[in-house]
Amino acid sequence: MSGSDAEPYSGREQTQAKHFILRRYLEKLAYKILTLSELTYVDGFSGPWKTETEDFSDSSFMIAIDVLEGVQKTLIEQRRECRRIRCFFSESDPKAISQLRTAVARHHHPESGFEICTFHGEFEDAIPQILSYVGNSFALIFIDPTGWTGYSFDKIKALFSARKCEVLINFMYDHINRFSASDNERVIMSLGPVLGGPDWRKRLDVSLPRGAAIEKLFRETLKEVGRFQFVISTRIDKATAERPHFFLTYGTKSPNGLKTFRETEYVALRAHARNRANARERKREEAFKTPDFLAGHADVEEATIDAIVEEQKQAAASALVEALSNGKPLKFDHVMFALLERFMIRETDVKDICVELARCGTIENTWGGGNRKPRDDTTLKLAR
């Protein structure tokens, strides 16, 4: 995410972070799924929009194709089984769908197990065709609208009914937070389809600021509608301002999916921190026409992410102690997944939390000495 690869994203560092997560997570998912099941990638608002490359390599649909073709090639070279891959791209704009169809045509090879289907129209209207196209395959659904309309949960919830599905949604926090305080009835009603109904204001968590309460309600609504086991959000900040631009919300019915996504999130946020530091430095140089020879902002920003993780680990440690306070032992894997959903931490962080709590005598070391750490079946309990 540096050098020539970063140039198409100059001034679009938020999009760069989003595409980083999409690319890295989709690749990990594809390697895991394609030896066991067919995989369908669904892009609800495909574009292309605001791309800077002639081949659309900085668009979500071309990133997905590149990743999936790469995984298929690798599995075939390793003589491992690779199940059929499908991509479904939906776009309503006539010019954009024409560009998309031209760009993806050369990648459509049904005879080689790689299929592409395009749909010209509203994403909500494509649901019956998508369901038929997905069939019994595993589906990753990517929803990246320019606002917050066009994907009413009531109209698209059938996509989430399958046991084997996950979703990534760009929750446009900056736009939504800006308009959410409006008393305009049209604005209030327009948010209802993704916040559980027109009475969404009554269901906001009053202990949180309005923006945070709306984002929380969005996650809760998605979890209920999609019957997902876990729903989390990754905050993506603006390039040169200390406030969120959007949240990339992830829903899964798989504990392993949650674990993998948290790993992806950590790497992506460190990279985004570095890119934000570089973007701010470019802005400063443009304003003052001189470079900052003492700048080390990128390293500082990455360290800031690690500091946030440390704060999250402390909060998670307190939550773990509270969960064990009733005296009932808990399995490590049960604790881990509960903490991964609540806090921005990874599996390795939860293991380190347990080791530290045991070292200071708060919980028992039930996993052995030396460099050992808890395993999935390890029983955790408070020290006597």
C-alpha positions as CSV (number, residue, x, y, z in Angstrom):
1,M,0.0,0.0,0.0
2,S,2.9,2.3,-0.7
3,G,4.8,3.6,-3.7
4,S,3.2,3.2,-7.1
5,D,0.4,1.1,-5.6
6,A,-0.7,4.1,-3.5
7,E,-0.9,6.6,-6.3
8,P,-4.4,5.8,-7.5
9,Y,-5.5,6.4,-3.9
10,S,-3.9,9.8,-3.3
11,G,-6.6,11.8,-1.6
12,R,-8.7,8.6,-1.3
13,E,-7.0,6.9,1.6
14,Q,-10.3,5.9,3.1
15,T,-11.1,3.9,-0.1
16,Q,-7.6,2.4,0.1
17,A,-8.3,1.1,3.6
18,K,-11.6,-0.3,2.5
19,H,-10.1,-2.1,-0.5
20,F,-7.2,-3.4,1.6
21,I,-9.7,-5.1,3.9
22,L,-11.8,-6.4,1.1
23,R,-8.8,-7.8,-0.8
24,R,-7.1,-9.4,2.2
25,Y,-10.2,-10.8,3.8
26,L,-11.6,-12.2,0.5
27,E,-8.3,-13.9,-0.2
28,K,-8.2,-15.6,3.2
29,L,-11.9,-16.6,2.8
30,A,-11.4,-18.0,-0.7
31,Y,-8.5,-20.2,0.3
32,K,-10.5,-21.6,3.1
33,I,-13.8,-22.1,1.3
34,L,-12.9,-23.1,-2.3
35,T,-11.5,-26.5,-1.4
36,L,-14.8,-27.3,0.3
37,S,-17.5,-25.3,-1.4
38,E,-18.3,-23.1,-4.3
39,L,-17.9,-19.4,-3.6
40,T,-20.0,-16.5,-4.8
41,Y,-19.0,-12.9,-4.5
42,V,-21.9,-10.4,-4.7
43,D,-21.2,-6.7,-5.2
44,G,-24.4,-4.7,-4.7
45,F,-23.2,-1.3,-5.9
46,S,-20.4,-2.2,-8.3
47,G,-19.8,1.0,-10.2
48,P,-17.2,1.8,-11.4
49,W,-17.1,5.1,-9.5
50,K,-14.3,7.6,-9.0
51,T,-11.6,5.2,-10.2
52,E,-8.2,6.5,-11.2
53,T,-6.9,3.5,-13.3
54,E,-7.8,2.7,-16.8
55,D,-8.2,-1.0,-16.0
56,F,-10.4,-0.3,-12.9
57,S,-7.9,-2.1,-10.7
58,D,-8.8,0.4,-7.9
59,S,-12.5,-0.7,-8.0
60,S,-14.1,-3.2,-5.7
61,F,-15.3,-5.5,-8.6
62,M,-11.9,-5.7,-10.2
63,I,-10.2,-6.3,-6.9
64,A,-12.5,-9.2,-6.2
65,I,-11.9,-10.7,-9.7
66,D,-8.1,-10.3,-9.2
67,V,-8.1,-12.0,-5.8
68,L,-10.4,-14.9,-6.9
69,E,-8.5,-15.5,-10.1
70,G,-5.3,-15.6,-8.1
71,V,-6.6,-18.0,-5.6
72,Q,-8.0,-20.3,-8.3
73,K,-4.6,-20.2,-10.1
74,T,-2.7,-21.1,-7.0
75,L,-5.0,-24.0,-6.0
76,I,-4.8,-25.4,-9.5
77,E,-1.0,-25.1,-9.5
78,Q,-0.8,-26.9,-6.1
79,R,-3.1,-29.6,-7.6
80,R,-5.7,-29.0,-4.9
81,E,-9.4,-29.1,-5.6
82,C,-10.9,-25.7,-6.4
83,R,-14.6,-25.4,-6.6
84,R,-16.5,-23.1,-8.9
85,I,-16.2,-19.3,-8.4
86,R,-19.1,-16.9,-9.2
87,C,-19.2,-13.1,-9.2
88,F,-22.5,-11.1,-9.3
89,F,-22.2,-7.4,-10.0
90,S,-25.2,-5.1,-9.7
91,E,-25.2,-1.5,-11.0
92,S,-28.1,0.9,-11.8
93,D,-26.2,3.6,-13.7
94,P,-26.3,3.0,-17.5
95,K,-22.9,4.4,-18.2
96,A,-21.3,2.6,-15.2
97,I,-22.8,-0.8,-16.1
98,S,-21.6,-0.5,-19.7
99,Q,-18.1,0.1,-18.5
100,L,-18.3,-2.7,-16.0
101,R,-19.6,-5.2,-18.5
102,T,-16.8,-4.3,-20.9
103,A,-14.2,-4.6,-18.1
104,V,-15.3,-8.0,-16.8
105,A,-16.1,-9.8,-20.1
106,R,-12.6,-11.2,-20.6
107,H,-12.7,-12.8,-17.1
108,H,-15.9,-14.8,-17.7
109,H,-14.8,-18.4,-18.3
110,P,-17.6,-20.8,-17.2
111,E,-15.7,-23.7,-18.8
112,S,-12.9,-23.1,-16.4
113,G,-15.0,-22.7,-13.3
114,F,-15.1,-18.9,-13.2
115,E,-18.4,-17.2,-13.9
116,I,-19.5,-13.6,-13.9
117,C,-23.1,-12.3,-14.0
118,T,-24.0,-8.6,-14.3
119,F,-27.3,-6.9,-13.5
120,H,-28.5,-3.5,-14.7
121,G,-30.9,-2.1,-12.2
122,E,-31.5,-1.5,-8.5
123,F,-29.7,-3.8,-6.1
124,E,-33.0,-4.5,-4.2
125,D,-34.6,-5.7,-7.5
126,A,-31.8,-8.1,-8.1
127,I,-32.4,-10.2,-5.0
128,P,-34.4,-13.1,-6.7
129,Q,-31.8,-13.4,-9.4
130,I,-28.9,-13.3,-6.9
131,L,-30.5,-16.0,-4.8
132,S,-30.8,-18.3,-7.8
133,Y,-27.3,-17.5,-8.9
134,V,-25.8,-18.2,-5.4
135,G,-27.6,-21.5,-5.0
136,N,-26.0,-23.6,-2.3
137,S,-22.6,-21.9,-2.6
138,F,-20.9,-19.8,0.1
139,A,-21.7,-16.1,-0.4
140,L,-19.7,-13.0,0.5
141,I,-22.0,-10.0,0.0
142,F,-20.3,-6.6,-0.4
143,I,-22.6,-3.6,-0.1
144,D,-21.0,-0.2,-0.7
145,P,-23.5,2.5,-1.6
146,T,-22.9,6.2,-2.0
147,G,-25.4,6.9,0.8
148,W,-27.6,4.9,3.0
149,T,-30.5,4.0,0.7
150,G,-30.9,1.3,-1.9
151,Y,-30.5,-1.7,0.4
152,S,-33.5,-1.8,2.7
153,F,-33.0,-4.8,5.1
154,D,-36.6,-5.9,4.6
155,K,-36.0,-6.2,0.9
156,I,-32.5,-7.8,1.0
157,K,-32.7,-10.0,4.1
158,A,-33.4,-13.1,2.0
159,L,-29.7,-12.9,1.0
160,F,-28.7,-13.5,4.6
161,S,-31.0,-16.5,5.2
162,A,-28.4,-19.1,4.0
163,R,-26.3,-20.7,6.7
164,K,-23.2,-20.1,4.5
165,C,-23.0,-16.3,4.0
166,E,-21.2,-13.3,5.2
167,V,-21.6,-9.6,4.6
168,L,-19.5,-6.4,4.4
169,I,-21.4,-3.1,4.4
170,N,-20.0,0.4,4.1
171,F,-22.0,2.2,6.8
172,M,-21.7,5.8,5.6
173,Y,-21.2,7.3,9.0
174,D,-20.1,10.8,8.0
175,H,-23.2,11.4,5.8
176,I,-25.6,9.7,8.3
177,N,-24.3,11.5,11.3
178,R,-24.6,14.8,9.5
179,F,-28.3,14.3,8.6
180,S,-29.4,12.3,11.6
181,A,-30.2,15.3,13.8
182,S,-32.5,16.7,11.2
183,D,-36.2,16.9,11.9
184,N,-37.0,16.6,8.3
185,E,-39.5,13.7,8.0
186,R,-38.1,12.5,4.7
187,V,-34.6,12.1,6.3
188,I,-36.0,10.4,9.3
189,M,-38.0,7.9,7.2
190,S,-35.1,7.3,4.8
191,L,-33.0,5.9,7.7
192,G,-35.7,3.6,8.9
193,P,-35.0,0.8,6.3
194,V,-31.5,0.2,7.7
195,L,-32.2,1.0,11.4
196,G,-35.1,-1.3,12.1
197,G,-38.1,1.0,11.2
198,P,-39.3,4.6,11.3
199,D,-39.2,4.7,15.1
200,W,-35.4,4.3,15.2
201,R,-34.9,7.4,17.2
202,K,-36.7,5.8,20.2
203,R,-34.3,2.9,20.1
204,L,-31.0,4.8,20.2
205,D,-28.7,4.1,23.2
206,V,-29.0,7.4,25.1
207,S,-25.7,6.8,26.9
208,L,-23.8,7.3,23.7
209,P,-23.3,10.3,21.4
210,R,-25.8,10.4,18.6
211,G,-23.4,9.2,15.9
212,A,-22.1,6.3,18.0
213,A,-25.7,5.3,19.0
214,I,-26.8,5.2,15.4
215,E,-23.8,3.1,14.4
216,K,-24.6,0.7,17.3
217,L,-28.2,0.4,16.3
218,F,-27.2,-0.3,12.7
219,R,-25.1,-3.3,13.9
220,E,-27.8,-4.5,16.2
221,T,-30.4,-4.3,13.4
222,L,-28.1,-6.2,10.9
223,K,-27.4,-8.9,13.4
224,E,-31.1,-9.5,14.1
225,V,-32.3,-9.3,10.5
226,G,-29.5,-11.4,9.1
227,R,-29.4,-13.8,12.1
228,F,-25.7,-13.4,12.2
229,Q,-23.8,-14.8,15.1
230,F,-21.3,-11.9,15.2
231,V,-21.5,-8.3,13.8
232,I,-18.6,-5.9,14.2
233,S,-17.5,-2.6,12.7
234,T,-14.2,-1.2,11.7
235,R,-13.8,2.5,12.0
236,I,-12.1,4.2,9.0
237,D,-11.1,7.7,9.7
238,K,-10.8,10.6,7.2
239,A,-7.3,11.0,5.7
240,T,-6.5,14.4,7.2
241,A,-9.1,14.8,10.0
242,E,-9.6,13.0,13.3
243,R,-13.1,11.8,12.8
244,P,-14.6,8.7,11.2
245,H,-15.5,8.8,7.5
246,F,-17.3,5.4,7.5
247,F,-17.5,2.1,9.3
248,L,-17.0,-1.1,7.5
249,T,-19.5,-3.4,9.1
250,Y,-18.9,-7.2,9.0
251,G,-21.5,-9.9,9.7
252,T,-20.8,-13.6,10.0
253,K,-22.3,-16.9,11.2
254,S,-18.8,-18.4,11.7
255,P,-16.6,-17.9,14.8
256,N,-13.5,-18.5,12.6
257,G,-14.7,-15.8,10.2
258,L,-14.8,-13.4,13.2
259,K,-11.3,-14.4,14.2
260,T,-9.9,-13.9,10.6
261,F,-11.6,-10.6,10.2
262,R,-10.1,-9.2,13.4
263,E,-6.6,-10.2,12.1
264,T,-7.3,-8.4,8.8
265,E,-8.6,-5.4,10.6
266,Y,-5.5,-4.9,12.7
267,V,-3.2,-5.0,9.7
268,A,-5.4,-2.7,7.7
269,L,-5.7,-0.1,10.4
270,R,-1.9,0.0,10.9
271,A,-1.6,0.5,7.1
272,H,-4.3,3.2,7.1
273,A,-2.6,5.0,10.0
274,R,0.6,5.2,7.9
275,N,-1.3,6.4,4.8
276,R,-3.1,9.0,6.8
277,A,0.2,10.3,8.2
278,N,1.6,10.5,4.7
279,A,-1.5,12.3,3.4
280,R,-1.3,14.9,6.2
281,E,2.4,15.5,5.4
282,R,1.6,16.0,1.7
283,K,-1.1,18.5,2.7
284,R,1.4,20.3,5.0
285,E,4.0,20.4,2.3
286,E,1.6,21.8,-0.2
287,A,0.5,24.5,2.2
288,F,4.1,25.6,3.3
289,K,6.0,24.5,0.2
290,T,8.7,22.8,2.3
291,P,9.3,19.2,3.4
292,D,9.4,18.3,7.1
293,F,12.9,16.7,7.3
294,L,12.2,15.6,10.9
295,A,8.9,13.9,10.2
296,G,8.3,10.5,11.6
297,H,4.5,10.7,11.7
298,A,3.8,7.4,10.0
299,D,5.6,5.4,12.8
300,V,3.8,7.5,15.4
301,E,0.4,6.8,13.8
302,E,1.1,3.0,13.8
303,A,2.1,3.2,17.4
304,T,-1.2,5.0,18.1
305,I,-3.2,2.0,16.7
306,D,-1.2,-0.3,19.0
307,A,-2.0,2.0,22.0
308,I,-5.7,1.7,21.1
309,V,-5.4,-2.0,21.1
310,E,-3.7,-1.9,24.5
311,E,-6.6,0.1,25.8
312,Q,-9.0,-2.4,24.3
313,K,-7.1,-5.3,25.9
314,Q,-7.4,-3.7,29.3
315,A,-11.2,-3.3,28.9
316,A,-11.4,-6.9,27.7
317,A,-9.5,-8.1,30.7
318,S,-12.0,-6.4,33.0
319,A,-14.8,-7.9,31.0
320,L,-13.3,-11.4,31.3
321,V,-12.9,-11.1,35.1
322,E,-16.5,-9.9,35.4
323,A,-17.7,-12.9,33.3
324,L,-15.9,-15.3,35.7
325,S,-17.0,-13.4,38.8
326,N,-20.0,-15.7,39.4
327,G,-17.5,-18.6,40.0
328,K,-18.6,-20.6,36.9
329,P,-15.6,-21.7,34.8
330,L,-15.7,-20.9,31.1
331,K,-14.0,-22.4,28.0
332,F,-11.4,-20.2,26.4
333,D,-12.9,-20.4,22.9
334,H,-16.3,-19.2,24.3
335,V,-14.6,-16.3,26.1
336,M,-12.4,-15.4,23.1
337,F,-15.2,-15.1,20.6
338,A,-17.3,-13.0,23.0
339,L,-14.4,-10.6,23.6
340,L,-13.5,-10.4,19.9
341,E,-17.0,-9.2,19.1
342,R,-17.0,-6.6,21.9
343,F,-13.5,-5.3,21.5
344,M,-11.0,-4.4,18.8
345,I,-8.6,-7.3,19.6
346,R,-7.3,-10.5,18.1
347,E,-7.0,-14.1,19.3
348,T,-3.4,-13.5,20.3
349,D,-4.4,-10.6,22.4
350,V,-7.0,-12.7,24.3
351,K,-4.3,-15.3,25.0
352,D,-2.0,-12.6,26.3
353,I,-4.7,-11.2,28.5
354,C,-5.2,-14.6,30.1
355,V,-1.4,-15.1,30.6
356,E,-1.2,-11.7,32.3
357,L,-4.2,-12.3,34.5
358,A,-2.7,-15.6,35.6
359,R,0.7,-14.0,36.3
360,C,-0.8,-11.4,38.6
361,G,-2.9,-14.1,40.4
362,T,-6.4,-13.0,39.2
363,I,-7.2,-16.3,37.3
364,E,-5.7,-19.7,37.6
365,N,-3.1,-20.9,35.1
366,T,-4.9,-24.0,33.8
367,W,-2.8,-24.4,30.6
368,G,0.6,-25.1,32.0
369,G,3.9,-23.4,32.5
370,G,6.7,-22.2,30.2
371,N,5.6,-20.4,27.1
372,R,2.3,-22.2,26.9
373,K,-0.9,-20.2,26.3
374,P,-4.6,-21.2,26.6
375,R,-6.0,-23.5,23.9
376,D,-9.6,-23.5,22.7
377,D,-10.6,-26.2,25.2
378,T,-8.8,-24.6,28.1
379,T,-11.0,-24.0,31.1
380,L,-10.7,-20.5,32.6
381,K,-11.6,-19.7,36.2
382,L,-10.8,-17.2,38.9
383,A,-8.0,-17.9,41.3
384,R,-9.0,-18.9,44.8
